[in-house]
Amino acid sequence: MHIDVSDEYVEVRLARWQKLLGLLRDIRVARTDVSDVRVVEDPLREAMSSGIKVGLRLPWLYYVARTIHLDEAFIVRRGVPGLSFAVDNDTSLRRVLVSTHEADALVQQLQAS
């Protein structure tokens, strides 16, 4: 997985195996549609407490999944902080949470604009 932040978009590009096992595709959101950006210290716990999910779920280890209503996406793993952001557009996706060692820097970059 790779997170790319440009002037126009926030893009989460998944590896092929993550797409297949997680029943997801790459996520691309316009920067103008991104809000409520924050670092989540324990993203795995937040993913586990969010209700029923579809996709790859290894409790207390790794999640590549979406909620059953498809409104939240999780690509998280144990021991790695998460970048969380809300999506404010007309799609069904409302929130994204991804584990990355660069979570702090990405939050600062996204909040700067």
N, C-alpha and C positions, 0 to 999 in steps of 0.2 A: 504494500500500500504506500502511496505517495500523496502528500498534500501539497497542492500548488496554489499560492495566493498571488493573483495578479491585480492590476488596477481595476479590472472589470469583473473577475470571477474568483470564487473559491471552488477549487476542484479537488475531489477525493478520488484518486485513481486506484482501483483495486487490481490485485494480481488475478490471473485467470482462475486459480483455484478458489480464491475468495468469492469471486462472482458465482462460480458454480455451486459451491457448498453453502454459501450464505444467501443464495437466491437474490442477489443484488446486482446492480450495475454501477458504473461510475456515477458519482454524484457531482453535479455542476450547478452552482447557485450564483446568481449575480450578486456582487458586493452590496448593491443597494437593497437587496432582499435579506441580508444577513443582519441579525440583531441578537441581543442578549448573549454576547460572547463572553465565555468564562473558562477558567481552568477547573477541572474536576480532579481532585487528588486520588479518588478511588472510583474510576469509571466502571470497573467491573461490578461493584456493589450497586451503583446506580442502574446499570443495565439489568442486573438480576431482579431489581425491585420494581421494574417498570411494567410488569404484566406479561401476558403470554406473547411469545415471540416465534417467528418462523425463520429458519436458516440454521447455520452451524452454531451449536451451543455446547460448550464444555464448561459446566458450572465451576466457578472459582478459578478458571484458567483463561478462557478465550471465548469471545462472541463475535460472530459476523452474522448479524440478524436484523430483522425489522419487527416491530410490533405487529400483531395480527391485523390492526387497522391500517398498517403501512404508513403511519404518521411519524414514526421515529426510526432512525437507523443507528445501529451500533456496530462499530468495528473496534473492539477493545480487548486488552489483554492485561493480565495480572502484573502489577509492579510498574506500570507505565502510566503517567498522568494523562488526562484526556483533555481534548479541546471540544467544548460544547458550544453550539450556536443554534439559534432559532432561525427558521426559514419563513419569511413573510411574503409569500406569493400565492398564486392560485393552485399550486400542486397539492397533492395529499400529504406530502412530506412537510412536517412542522418542526422537526428537531433532528440534529445530527450530533453524535458523540463518537469521537475517534481518539484512540490512544496514540500519542506521539511524544517523543522526548523533547520536541520543540514547542510544546504547548504554551509555555509562558511567552516565548518570542512571537508566536503566531497570534496570541491574544493581543499583545501590544500592537502588532502590525495591523490587525483588524480594527482595533479601537482607535487607531490614529486617524482613520479617515471618516 
